[in-house]
Amino acid sequence: MRTHKRNTKARAWHQGYRAGVRGRPRSQCPRGALGLRSQWLEGWLLGAEERANGTLALFGLHKPR
């Protein structure tokens, strides 16, 4: 099995970050499980803050956690 499929929490965080950077609303969180949803929202919050502050180096790239 591939590594990115095994680490679901990190994957959820990265997907949330990308969604926040792109300006998607947090109400569109695709995660249902509480643990994964919180990871997605944590990534979304950081991505949305960076988009609002203009501190993004390159739009849409993965940020190391």
CHARMM-style PDB file with segment names, atoms N, HN, CA, C and O in Angstrom:
ATOM      1  N   MET     1       0.846  -1.174   0.000  1.00  0.00      PROA
ATOM      2  CA  MET     1       0.000   0.000   0.000  1.00  0.00      PROA
ATOM      3  C   MET     1       0.895   1.242   0.000  1.00  0.00      PROA
ATOM      4  O   MET     1       1.960   1.246   0.617  1.00  0.00      PROA
ATOM      5  N   ARG     2       0.475   2.248  -0.666  1.00  0.00      PROA
ATOM      6  HN  ARG     2      -0.391   2.244  -1.167  1.00  0.00      PROA
ATOM      7  CA  ARG     2       1.263   3.465  -0.773  1.00  0.00      PROA
ATOM      8  C   ARG     2       1.223   4.258   0.534  1.00  0.00      PROA
ATOM      9  O   ARG     2       0.239   4.211   1.274  1.00  0.00      PROA
ATOM     10  N   THR     3       2.296   4.980   0.802  1.00  0.00      PROA
ATOM     11  HN  THR     3       3.095   5.019   0.201  1.00  0.00      PROA
ATOM     12  CA  THR     3       2.425   5.707   2.061  1.00  0.00      PROA
ATOM     13  C   THR     3       1.353   6.769   2.232  1.00  0.00      PROA
ATOM     14  O   THR     3       0.810   6.917   3.326  1.00  0.00      PROA
ATOM     15  N   HSD     4       1.035   7.507   1.184  1.00  0.00      PROA
ATOM     16  HN  HSD     4       1.476   7.387   0.295  1.00  0.00      PROA
ATOM     17  CA  HSD     4       0.058   8.588   1.342  1.00  0.00      PROA
ATOM     18  C   HSD     4      -1.334   8.075   1.656  1.00  0.00      PROA
ATOM     19  O   HSD     4      -2.163   8.818   2.181  1.00  0.00      PROA
ATOM     20  N   LYS     5      -1.600   6.828   1.347  1.00  0.00      PROA
ATOM     21  HN  LYS     5      -0.927   6.225   0.920  1.00  0.00      PROA
ATOM     22  CA  LYS     5      -2.906   6.270   1.694  1.00  0.00      PROA
ATOM     23  C   LYS     5      -2.948   5.793   3.144  1.00  0.00      PROA
ATOM     24  O   LYS     5      -4.027   5.687   3.728  1.00  0.00      PROA
ATOM     25  N   ARG     6      -1.791   5.506   3.725  1.00  0.00      PROA
ATOM     26  HN  ARG     6      -0.915   5.593   3.251  1.00  0.00      PROA
ATOM     27  CA  ARG     6      -1.762   5.023   5.100  1.00  0.00      PROA
ATOM     28  C   ARG     6      -1.930   6.144   6.113  1.00  0.00      PROA
ATOM     29  O   ARG     6      -2.557   5.936   7.152  1.00  0.00      PROA
ATOM     30  N   ASN     7      -1.395   7.312   5.844  1.00  0.00      PROA
ATOM     31  HN  ASN     7      -0.886   7.480   5.000  1.00  0.00      PROA
ATOM     32  CA  ASN     7      -1.442   8.405   6.796  1.00  0.00      PROA
ATOM     33  C   ASN     7      -2.638   9.308   6.481  1.00  0.00      PROA
ATOM     34  O   ASN     7      -2.493  10.346   5.836  1.00  0.00      PROA
ATOM     35  N   THR     8      -3.789   8.908   6.935  1.00  0.00      PROA
ATOM     36  HN  THR     8      -3.907   8.064   7.460  1.00  0.00      PROA
ATOM     37  CA  THR     8      -5.017   9.614   6.579  1.00  0.00      PROA
ATOM     38  C   THR     8      -5.135  10.974   7.258  1.00  0.00      PROA
ATOM     39  O   THR     8      -5.733  11.890   6.694  1.00  0.00      PROA
ATOM     40  N   LYS     9      -4.576  11.124   8.461  1.00  0.00      PROA
ATOM     41  HN  LYS     9      -4.090  10.380   8.920  1.00  0.00      PROA
ATOM     42  CA  LYS     9      -4.662  12.417   9.154  1.00  0.00      PROA
ATOM     43  C   LYS     9      -3.836  13.474   8.439  1.00  0.00      PROA
ATOM     44  O   LYS     9      -4.290  14.606   8.273  1.00  0.00      PROA
ATOM     45  N   ALA    10      -2.642  13.123   8.019  1.00  0.00      PROA
ATOM     46  HN  ALA    10      -2.272  12.204   8.153  1.00  0.00      PROA
ATOM     47  CA  ALA    10      -1.804  14.082   7.286  1.00  0.00      PROA
ATOM     48  C   ALA    10      -2.441  14.420   5.945  1.00  0.00      PROA
ATOM     49  O   ALA    10      -2.387  15.565   5.496  1.00  0.00      PROA
ATOM     50  N   ARG    11      -3.032  13.442   5.320  1.00  0.00      PROA
ATOM     51  HN  ARG    11      -3.076  12.512   5.685  1.00  0.00      PROA
ATOM     52  CA  ARG    11      -3.699  13.670   4.040  1.00  0.00      PROA
ATOM     53  C   ARG    11      -4.890  14.610   4.194  1.00  0.00      PROA
ATOM     54  O   ARG    11      -5.108  15.486   3.357  1.00  0.00      PROA
ATOM     55  N   ALA    12      -5.654  14.426   5.259  1.00  0.00      PROA
ATOM     56  HN  ALA    12      -5.477  13.715   5.938  1.00  0.00      PROA
ATOM     57  CA  ALA    12      -6.801  15.294   5.520  1.00  0.00      PROA
ATOM     58  C   ALA    12      -6.328  16.719   5.779  1.00  0.00      PROA
ATOM     59  O   ALA    12      -6.961  17.669   5.318  1.00  0.00      PROA
ATOM     60  N   TRP    13      -5.222  16.885   6.511  1.00  0.00      PROA
ATOM     61  HN  TRP    13      -4.707  16.114   6.886  1.00  0.00      PROA
ATOM     62  CA  TRP    13      -4.688  18.207   6.799  1.00  0.00      PROA
ATOM     63  C   TRP    13      -4.278  18.917   5.509  1.00  0.00      PROA
ATOM     64  O   TRP    13      -4.599  20.089   5.312  1.00  0.00      PROA
ATOM     65  N   HSD    14      -3.574  18.210   4.639  1.00  0.00      PROA
ATOM     66  HN  HSD    14      -3.314  17.258   4.799  1.00  0.00      PROA
ATOM     67  CA  HSD    14      -3.121  18.798   3.373  1.00  0.00      PROA
ATOM     68  C   HSD    14      -4.302  19.164   2.475  1.00  0.00      PROA
ATOM     69  O   HSD    14      -4.280  20.202   1.814  1.00  0.00      PROA
ATOM     70  N   GLN    15      -5.314  18.330   2.450  1.00  0.00      PROA
ATOM     71  HN  GLN    15      -5.331  17.487   2.988  1.00  0.00      PROA
ATOM     72  CA  GLN    15      -6.487  18.640   1.636  1.00  0.00      PROA
ATOM     73  C   GLN    15      -7.210  19.873   2.182  1.00  0.00      PROA
ATOM     74  O   GLN    15      -7.690  20.703   1.410  1.00  0.00      PROA
ATOM     75  N   GLY    16      -7.287  19.992   3.493  1.00  0.00      PROA
ATOM     76  HN  GLY    16      -6.897  19.318   4.120  1.00  0.00      PROA
ATOM     77  CA  GLY    16      -7.895  21.163   4.104  1.00  0.00      PROA
ATOM     78  C   GLY    16      -7.089  22.418   3.839  1.00  0.00      PROA
ATOM     79  O   GLY    16      -7.654  23.482   3.583  1.00  0.00      PROA
ATOM     80  N   TYR    17      -5.773  22.299   3.899  1.00  0.00      PROA
ATOM     81  HN  TYR    17      -5.314  21.435   4.106  1.00  0.00      PROA
ATOM     82  CA  TYR    17      -4.901  23.434   3.630  1.00  0.00      PROA
ATOM     83  C   TYR    17      -5.110  23.935   2.205  1.00  0.00      PROA
ATOM     84  O   TYR    17      -5.257  25.134   1.969  1.00  0.00      PROA
ATOM     85  N   ARG    18      -5.122  23.003   1.265  1.00  0.00      PROA
ATOM     86  HN  ARG    18      -5.003  22.028   1.456  1.00  0.00      PROA
ATOM     87  CA  ARG    18      -5.328  23.385  -0.137  1.00  0.00      PROA
ATOM     88  C   ARG    18      -6.694  24.030  -0.338  1.00  0.00      PROA
ATOM     89  O   ARG    18      -6.823  24.978  -1.112  1.00  0.00      PROA
ATOM     90  N   ALA    19      -7.703  23.531   0.345  1.00  0.00      PROA
ATOM     91  HN  ALA    19      -7.598  22.760   0.974  1.00  0.00      PROA
ATOM     92  CA  ALA    19      -9.044  24.113   0.235  1.00  0.00      PROA
ATOM     93  C   ALA    19      -9.066  25.526   0.811  1.00  0.00      PROA
ATOM     94  O   ALA    19      -9.715  26.406   0.245  1.00  0.00      PROA
ATOM     95  N   GLY    20      -8.380  25.761   1.910  1.00  0.00      PROA
ATOM     96  HN  GLY    20      -7.852  25.047   2.370  1.00  0.00      PROA
ATOM     97  CA  GLY    20      -8.327  27.088   2.509  1.00  0.00      PROA
ATOM     98  C   GLY    20      -7.588  28.076   1.634  1.00  0.00      PROA
ATOM     99  O   GLY    20      -7.990  29.234   1.519  1.00  0.00      PROA
ATOM    100  N   VAL    21      -6.507  27.624   1.016  1.00  0.00      PROA
ATOM    101  HN  VAL    21      -6.180  26.684   1.109  1.00  0.00      PROA
ATOM    102  CA  VAL    21      -5.729  28.477   0.128  1.00  0.00      PROA
ATOM    103  C   VAL    21      -6.551  28.858  -1.099  1.00  0.00      PROA
ATOM    104  O   VAL    21      -6.451  29.979  -1.597  1.00  0.00      PROA
ATOM    105  N   ARG    22      -7.350  27.937  -1.573  1.00  0.00      PROA
ATOM    106  HN  ARG    22      -7.431  27.026  -1.168  1.00  0.00      PROA
ATOM    107  CA  ARG    22      -8.161  28.188  -2.767  1.00  0.00      PROA
ATOM    108  C   ARG    22      -9.432  28.976  -2.472  1.00  0.00      PROA
ATOM    109  O   ARG    22     -10.137  29.387  -3.394  1.00  0.00      PROA
ATOM    110  N   GLY    23      -9.726  29.187  -1.196  1.00  0.00      PROA
ATOM    111  HN  GLY    23      -9.153  28.853  -0.447  1.00  0.00      PROA
ATOM    112  CA  GLY    23     -10.876  30.004  -0.832  1.00  0.00      PROA
ATOM    113  C   GLY    23     -12.184  29.253  -0.689  1.00  0.00      PROA
ATOM    114  O   GLY    23     -13.248  29.872  -0.672  1.00  0.00      PROA
ATOM    115  N   ARG    24     -12.133  27.937  -0.586  1.00  0.00      PROA
ATOM    116  HN  ARG    24     -11.269  27.434  -0.600  1.00  0.00      PROA
ATOM    117  CA  ARG    24     -13.362  27.166  -0.375  1.00  0.00      PROA
ATOM    118  C   ARG    24     -13.876  27.394   1.040  1.00  0.00      PROA
ATOM    119  O   ARG    24     -13.079  27.553   1.964  1.00  0.00      PROA
ATOM    120  N   PRO    25     -15.183  27.414   1.225  1.00  0.00      PROA
ATOM    121  CA  PRO    25     -15.722  27.598   2.582  1.00  0.00      PROA
ATOM    122  C   PRO    25     -15.522  26.330   3.420  1.00  0.00      PROA
ATOM    123  O   PRO    25     -15.512  25.219   2.891  1.00  0.00      PROA
ATOM    124  N   ARG    26     -15.367  26.513   4.712  1.00  0.00      PROA
ATOM    125  HN  ARG    26     -15.376  27.416   5.142  1.00  0.00      PROA
ATOM    126  CA  ARG    26     -15.117  25.347   5.571  1.00  0.00      PROA
ATOM    127  C   ARG    26     -16.350  24.465   5.729  1.00  0.00      PROA
ATOM    128  O   ARG    26     -16.243  23.324   6.179  1.00  0.00      PROA
ATOM    129  N   SER    27     -17.503  24.977   5.369  1.00  0.00      PROA
ATOM    130  HN  SER    27     -17.590  25.904   5.004  1.00  0.00      PROA
ATOM    131  CA  SER    27     -18.712  24.157   5.438  1.00  0.00      PROA
ATOM    132  C   SER    27     -18.696  23.029   4.406  1.00  0.00      PROA
ATOM    133  O   SER    27     -19.519  22.116   4.480  1.00  0.00      PROA
ATOM    134  N   GLN    28     -17.784  23.080   3.457  1.00  0.00      PROA
ATOM    135  HN  GLN    28     -17.116  23.821   3.396  1.00  0.00      PROA
ATOM    136  CA  GLN    28     -17.684  22.047   2.436  1.00  0.00      PROA
ATOM    137  C   GLN    28     -16.676  20.966   2.816  1.00  0.00      PROA
ATOM    138  O   GLN    28     -16.147  20.282   1.940  1.00  0.00      PROA
ATOM    139  N   CYS    29     -16.410  20.806   4.080  1.00  0.00      PROA
ATOM    140  HN  CYS    29     -16.839  21.361   4.792  1.00  0.00      PROA
ATOM    141  CA  CYS    29     -15.480  19.777   4.544  1.00  0.00      PROA
ATOM    142  C   CYS    29     -16.024  18.401   4.193  1.00  0.00      PROA
ATOM    143  O   CYS    29     -17.132  18.056   4.604  1.00  0.00      PROA
ATOM    144  N   PRO    30     -15.263  17.606   3.438  1.00  0.00      PROA
ATOM    145  CA  PRO    30     -15.752  16.298   3.017  1.00  0.00      PROA
ATOM    146  C   PRO    30     -15.580  15.208   4.071  1.00  0.00      PROA
ATOM    147  O   PRO    30     -16.062  14.091   3.885  1.00  0.00      PROA
ATOM    148  N   ARG    31     -14.913  15.510   5.154  1.00  0.00      PROA
ATOM    149  HN  ARG    31     -14.522  16.418   5.305  1.00  0.00      PROA
ATOM    150  CA  ARG    31     -14.598  14.497   6.168  1.00  0.00      PROA
ATOM    151  C   ARG    31     -15.742  14.332   7.151  1.00  0.00      PROA
ATOM    152  O   ARG    31     -16.314  15.316   7.619  1.00  0.00      PROA
ATOM    153  N   GLY    32     -16.077  13.078   7.465  1.00  0.00      PROA
ATOM    154  HN  GLY    32     -15.612  12.279   7.085  1.00  0.00      PROA
ATOM    155  CA  GLY    32     -17.157  12.802   8.393  1.00  0.00      PROA
ATOM    156  C   GLY    32     -16.671  12.418   9.780  1.00  0.00      PROA
ATOM    157  O   GLY    32     -17.287  12.788  10.779  1.00  0.00      PROA
ATOM    158  N   ALA    33     -15.564  11.674   9.849  1.00  0.00      PROA
ATOM    159  HN  ALA    33     -15.064  11.374   9.037  1.00  0.00      PROA
ATOM    160  CA  ALA    33     -15.035  11.231  11.134  1.00  0.00      PROA
ATOM    161  C   ALA    33     -14.481  12.426  11.904  1.00  0.00      PROA
ATOM    162  O   ALA    33     -13.846  13.308  11.326  1.00  0.00      PROA
ATOM    163  N   LEU    34     -14.722  12.447  13.186  1.00  0.00      PROA
ATOM    164  HN  LEU    34     -15.237  11.730  13.656  1.00  0.00      PROA
ATOM    165  CA  LEU    34     -14.355  13.589  14.016  1.00  0.00      PROA
ATOM    166  C   LEU    34     -12.854  13.889  13.964  1.00  0.00      PROA
ATOM    167  O   LEU    34     -12.467  15.050  13.829  1.00  0.00      PROA
ATOM    168  N   GLY    35     -12.017  12.879  14.068  1.00  0.00      PROA
ATOM    169  HN  GLY    35     -12.331  11.936  14.177  1.00  0.00      PROA
ATOM    170  CA  GLY    35     -10.569  13.096  14.047  1.00  0.00      PROA
ATOM    171  C   GLY    35     -10.081  13.645  12.721  1.00  0.00      PROA
ATOM    172  O   GLY    35      -9.246  14.550  12.689  1.00  0.00      PROA
ATOM    173  N   LEU    36     -10.598  13.103  11.626  1.00  0.00      PROA
ATOM    174  HN  LEU    36     -11.275  12.368  11.652  1.00  0.00      PROA
ATOM    175  CA  LEU    36     -10.185  13.566  10.305  1.00  0.00      PROA
ATOM    176  C   LEU    36     -10.768  14.935  10.001  1.00  0.00      PROA
ATOM    177  O   LEU    36     -10.132  15.753   9.336  1.00  0.00      PROA
ATOM    178  N   ARG    37     -11.971  15.184  10.485  1.00  0.00      PROA
ATOM    179  HN  ARG    37     -12.488  14.519  11.025  1.00  0.00      PROA
ATOM    180  CA  ARG    37     -12.587  16.496  10.265  1.00  0.00      PROA
ATOM    181  C   ARG    37     -11.793  17.591  10.973  1.00  0.00      PROA
ATOM    182  O   ARG    37     -11.596  18.673  10.421  1.00  0.00      PROA
ATOM    183  N   SER    38     -11.341  17.313  12.183  1.00  0.00      PROA
ATOM    184  HN  SER    38     -11.501  16.434  12.632  1.00  0.00      PROA
ATOM    185  CA  SER    38     -10.569  18.321  12.912  1.00  0.00      PROA
ATOM    186  C   SER    38      -9.233  18.584  12.227  1.00  0.00      PROA
ATOM    187  O   SER    38      -8.767  19.723  12.208  1.00  0.00      PROA
ATOM    188  N   GLN    39      -8.608  17.551  11.664  1.00  0.00      PROA
ATOM    189  HN  GLN    39      -8.986  16.625  11.679  1.00  0.00      PROA
ATOM    190  CA  GLN    39      -7.363  17.733  10.930  1.00  0.00      PROA
ATOM    191  C   GLN    39      -7.602  18.568   9.677  1.00  0.00      PROA
ATOM    192  O   GLN    39      -6.812  19.458   9.362  1.00  0.00      PROA
ATOM    193  N   TRP    40      -8.684  18.285   8.966  1.00  0.00      PROA
ATOM    194  HN  TRP    40      -9.326  17.563   9.221  1.00  0.00      PROA
ATOM    195  CA  TRP    40      -9.028  19.034   7.757  1.00  0.00      PROA
ATOM    196  C   TRP    40      -9.264  20.499   8.096  1.00  0.00      PROA
ATOM    197  O   TRP    40      -8.773  21.388   7.401  1.00  0.00      PROA
ATOM    198  N   LEU    41     -10.021  20.753   9.172  1.00  0.00      PROA
ATOM    199  HN  LEU    41     -10.420  20.030   9.737  1.00  0.00      PROA
ATOM    200  CA  LEU    41     -10.319  22.127   9.567  1.00  0.00      PROA
ATOM    201  C   LEU    41      -9.069  22.869  10.040  1.00  0.00      PROA
ATOM    202  O   LEU    41      -8.940  24.072   9.815  1.00  0.00      PROA
ATOM    203  N   GLU    42      -8.154  22.159  10.691  1.00  0.00      PROA
ATOM    204  HN  GLU    42      -8.259  21.181  10.874  1.00  0.00      PROA
ATOM    205  CA  GLU    42      -6.904  22.777  11.133  1.00  0.00      PROA
ATOM    206  C   GLU    42      -6.086  23.233   9.922  1.00  0.00      PROA
ATOM    207  O   GLU    42      -5.556  24.344   9.906  1.00  0.00      PROA
ATOM    208  N   GLY    43      -5.990  22.368   8.913  1.00  0.00      PROA
ATOM    209  HN  GLY    43      -6.422  21.466   8.926  1.00  0.00      PROA
ATOM    210  CA  GLY    43      -5.287  22.735   7.684  1.00  0.00      PROA
ATOM    211  C   GLY    43      -5.995  23.853   6.952  1.00  0.00      PROA
ATOM    212  O   GLY    43      -5.353  24.758   6.419  1.00  0.00      PROA
ATOM    213  N   TRP    44      -7.331  23.796   6.923  1.00  0.00      PROA
ATOM    214  HN  TRP    44      -7.853  23.060   7.356  1.00  0.00      PROA
ATOM    215  CA  TRP    44      -8.121  24.833   6.248  1.00  0.00      PROA
ATOM    216  C   TRP    44      -7.882  26.196   6.891  1.00  0.00      PROA
ATOM    217  O   TRP    44      -7.736  27.202   6.197  1.00  0.00      PROA
ATOM    218  N   LEU    45      -7.844  26.219   8.222  1.00  0.00      PROA
ATOM    219  HN  LEU    45      -7.962  25.402   8.786  1.00  0.00      PROA
ATOM    220  CA  LEU    45      -7.656  27.483   8.938  1.00  0.00      PROA
ATOM    221  C   LEU    45      -6.314  28.110   8.592  1.00  0.00      PROA
ATOM    222  O   LEU    45      -6.243  29.315   8.347  1.00  0.00      PROA
ATOM    223  N   LEU    46      -5.263  27.327   8.567  1.00  0.00      PROA
ATOM    224  HN  LEU    46      -5.321  26.349   8.766  1.00  0.00      PROA
ATOM    225  CA  LEU    46      -3.949  27.861   8.232  1.00  0.00      PROA
ATOM    226  C   LEU    46      -3.922  28.347   6.781  1.00  0.00      PROA
ATOM    227  O   LEU    46      -3.377  29.413   6.495  1.00  0.00      PROA
ATOM    228  N   GLY    47      -4.502  27.579   5.876  1.00  0.00      PROA
ATOM    229  HN  GLY    47      -4.944  26.713   6.109  1.00  0.00      PROA
ATOM    230  CA  GLY    47      -4.540  27.981   4.475  1.00  0.00      PROA
ATOM    231  C   GLY    47      -5.337  29.257   4.264  1.00  0.00      PROA
ATOM    232  O   GLY    47      -4.933  30.121   3.485  1.00  0.00      PROA
ATOM    233  N   ALA    48      -6.468  29.384   4.952  1.00  0.00      PROA
ATOM    234  HN  ALA    48      -6.796  28.682   5.584  1.00  0.00      PROA
ATOM    235  CA  ALA    48      -7.301  30.582   4.830  1.00  0.00      PROA
ATOM    236  C   ALA    48      -6.594  31.803   5.415  1.00  0.00      PROA
ATOM    237  O   ALA    48      -6.692  32.897   4.860  1.00  0.00      PROA
ATOM    238  N   GLU    49      -5.881  31.628   6.532  1.00  0.00      PROA
ATOM    239  HN  GLU    49      -5.802  30.739   6.984  1.00  0.00      PROA
ATOM    240  CA  GLU    49      -5.126  32.733   7.128  1.00  0.00      PROA
ATOM    241  C   GLU    49      -4.028  33.207   6.193  1.00  0.00      PROA
ATOM    242  O   GLU    49      -3.834  34.409   6.014  1.00  0.00      PROA
ATOM    243  N   GLU    50      -3.311  32.265   5.598  1.00  0.00      PROA
ATOM    244  HN  GLU    50      -3.469  31.288   5.744  1.00  0.00      PROA
ATOM    245  CA  GLU    50      -2.234  32.638   4.689  1.00  0.00      PROA
ATOM    246  C   GLU    50      -2.774  33.328   3.444  1.00  0.00      PROA
ATOM    247  O   GLU    50      -2.153  34.255   2.925  1.00  0.00      PROA
ATOM    248  N   ARG    51      -3.921  32.881   2.969  1.00  0.00      PROA
ATOM    249  HN  ARG    51      -4.425  32.127   3.391  1.00  0.00      PROA
ATOM    250  CA  ARG    51      -4.525  33.534   1.810  1.00  0.00      PROA
ATOM    251  C   ARG    51      -4.932  34.970   2.163  1.00  0.00      PROA
ATOM    252  O   ARG    51      -4.706  35.887   1.374  1.00  0.00      PROA
ATOM    253  N   ALA    52      -5.529  35.167   3.341  1.00  0.00      PROA
ATOM    254  HN  ALA    52      -5.713  34.421   3.982  1.00  0.00      PROA
ATOM    255  CA  ALA    52      -5.987  36.491   3.763  1.00  0.00      PROA
ATOM    256  C   ALA    52      -4.818  37.440   4.022  1.00  0.00      PROA
ATOM    257  O   ALA    52      -4.900  38.629   3.711  1.00  0.00      PROA
ATOM    258  N   ASN    53      -3.734  36.916   4.592  1.00  0.00      PROA
ATOM    259  HN  ASN    53      -3.668  35.951   4.844  1.00  0.00      PROA
ATOM    260  CA  ASN    53      -2.573  37.750   4.920  1.00  0.00      PROA
ATOM    261  C   ASN    53      -1.646  37.966   3.735  1.00  0.00      PROA
ATOM    262  O   ASN    53      -0.796  38.856   3.762  1.00  0.00      PROA
ATOM    263  N   GLY    54      -1.807  37.162   2.704  1.00  0.00      PROA
ATOM    264  HN  GLY    54      -2.498  36.439   2.682  1.00  0.00      PROA
ATOM    265  CA  GLY    54      -0.918  37.268   1.551  1.00  0.00      PROA
ATOM    266  C   GLY    54       0.464  36.730   1.819  1.00  0.00      PROA
ATOM    267  O   GLY    54       1.425  37.161   1.182  1.00  0.00      PROA
ATOM    268  N   THR    55       0.593  35.786   2.757  1.00  0.00      PROA
ATOM    269  HN  THR    55      -0.187  35.436   3.275  1.00  0.00      PROA
ATOM    270  CA  THR    55       1.903  35.236   3.098  1.00  0.00      PROA
ATOM    271  C   THR    55       2.213  33.962   2.341  1.00  0.00      PROA
ATOM    272  O   THR    55       3.139  33.238   2.705  1.00  0.00      PROA
ATOM    273  N   LEU    56       1.471  33.680   1.315  1.00  0.00      PROA
ATOM    274  HN  LEU    56       0.718  34.268   1.020  1.00  0.00      PROA
ATOM    275  CA  LEU    56       1.681  32.475   0.535  1.00  0.00      PROA
ATOM    276  C   LEU    56       2.868  32.669  -0.403  1.00  0.00      PROA
ATOM    277  O   LEU    56       2.919  33.636  -1.163  1.00  0.00      PROA
ATOM    278  N   ALA    57       3.814  31.746  -0.342  1.00  0.00      PROA
ATOM    279  HN  ALA    57       3.773  30.961   0.276  1.00  0.00      PROA
ATOM    280  CA  ALA    57       4.978  31.839  -1.233  1.00  0.00      PROA
ATOM    281  C   ALA    57       4.550  31.457  -2.659  1.00  0.00      PROA
ATOM    282  O   ALA    57       4.736  32.232  -3.597  1.00  0.00      PROA
ATOM    283  N   LEU    58       3.992  30.288  -2.805  1.00  0.00      PROA
ATOM    284  HN  LEU    58       3.841  29.659  -2.043  1.00  0.00      PROA
ATOM    285  CA  LEU    58       3.494  29.821  -4.097  1.00  0.00      PROA
ATOM    286  C   LEU    58       2.107  29.276  -3.891  1.00  0.00      PROA
ATOM    287  O   LEU    58       1.910  28.405  -3.044  1.00  0.00      PROA
ATOM    288  N   PHE    59       1.154  29.751  -4.625  1.00  0.00      PROA
ATOM    289  HN  PHE    59       1.313  30.458  -5.313  1.00  0.00      PROA
ATOM    290  CA  PHE    59      -0.245  29.410  -4.443  1.00  0.00      PROA
ATOM    291  C   PHE    59      -0.503  27.930  -4.670  1.00  0.00      PROA
ATOM    292  O   PHE    59      -0.199  27.390  -5.734  1.00  0.00      PROA
ATOM    293  N   GLY    60      -1.068  27.278  -3.658  1.00  0.00      PROA
ATOM    294  HN  GLY    60      -1.315  27.716  -2.793  1.00  0.00      PROA
ATOM    295  CA  GLY    60      -1.527  25.898  -3.791  1.00  0.00      PROA
ATOM    296  C   GLY    60      -0.495  24.824  -3.524  1.00  0.00      PROA
ATOM    297  O   GLY    60      -0.808  23.646  -3.696  1.00  0.00      PROA
ATOM    298  N   LEU    61       0.706  25.158  -3.118  1.00  0.00      PROA
ATOM    299  HN  LEU    61       0.960  26.115  -2.978  1.00  0.00      PROA
ATOM    300  CA  LEU    61       1.696  24.133  -2.843  1.00  0.00      PROA
ATOM    301  C   LEU    61       1.484  23.541  -1.459  1.00  0.00      PROA
ATOM    302  O   LEU    61       0.878  24.164  -0.588  1.00  0.00      PROA
ATOM    303  N   HSD    62       1.985  22.349  -1.273  1.00  0.00      PROA
ATOM    304  HN  HSD    62       2.478  21.843  -1.981  1.00  0.00      PROA
ATOM    305  CA  HSD    62       1.893  21.695   0.030  1.00  0.00      PROA
ATOM    306  C   HSD    62       2.808  22.400   1.008  1.00  0.00      PROA
ATOM    307  O   HSD    62       3.947  22.732   0.680  1.00  0.00      PROA
ATOM    308  N   LYS    63       2.319  22.620   2.181  1.00  0.00      PROA
ATOM    309  HN  LYS    63       1.393  22.350   2.447  1.00  0.00      PROA
ATOM    310  CA  LYS    63       3.136  23.212   3.228  1.00  0.00      PROA
ATOM    311  C   LYS    63       3.520  22.100   4.190  1.00  0.00      PROA
ATOM    312  O   LYS    63       2.647  21.352   4.632  1.00  0.00      PROA
ATOM    313  N   PRO    64       4.802  21.969   4.531  1.00  0.00      PROA
ATOM    314  CA  PRO    64       5.190  20.926   5.489  1.00  0.00      PROA
ATOM    315  C   PRO    64       4.564  21.184   6.847  1.00  0.00      PROA
ATOM    316  O   PRO    64       4.495  22.319   7.317  1.00  0.00      PROA
ATOM    317  N   ARG    65       4.125  20.137   7.445  1.00  0.00      PROA
ATOM    318  HN  ARG    65       4.181  19.214   7.063  1.00  0.00      PROA
ATOM    319  CA  ARG    65       3.444  20.252   8.720  1.00  0.00      PROA
ATOM    320  C   ARG    65       4.390  20.274   9.869  1.00  0.00      PROA
ATOM    321  OT1 ARG    65       3.963  20.368  11.020  1.00  0.00      PROA
TER     322      ARG     65
END
